[in-house]
């Protein structure tokens, strides 16, 4: 079945460090891929998405490229800020079913 | 623009009690979902609905029930609460499936003692 595997956390970085959170997926066909972010005490909100191979999603300095050959959608940011501290979830929708599948989440803490 | 509204935000139940978590969206979305979030476990789908009058089980439906009598509302019913149902519950909606984005509510934290 469809599934998402993402990097275990927690991750602690200093401000202005480079961030990578790995995400790989298993799906039939051509899924849509998403990164959601959850700030403390809030619900999840969309960070970025990509709907076909080689698409790059980007938002707020974050980027992720849909790599079909490696079934990956790694999240990157060149210079993190304290305000980026949150839990990040990778997710997919297979486009043939009605369900979204989420990874277990990666907690990021950025220290000044 | 309210988006997805969940009530209550917090609730403590005793074992065996019942309650309903309310979820309402004002975006005319067809698809609605209930997830539970446990520490280190990500989000698990409980139930979902593709439109009024249609519901289907997700990954972890046992101990829960849902109904979808209107497009706007998708309440989640817990019968005979158990400690294993202590969790944070999120309701979400989307216009369609596939590439469409999920809009989440702020969550309901439930503790069963």
Interface residues (C-beta under 8 A of the other chain):
Chain A: X32 X34 X36 X41 X42 X43 X44 X45 X46 X49 X51 X89 X93 X95 X97 X98 X99 X100 X102 X103 X104 X105
Chain B: X4 X31 X33 X35 X40 X41 X42 X43 X45 X48 X50 X56 X58 X90 X92 X97 X98 X99 X100 X101 X102 X104 X105 X106 X107
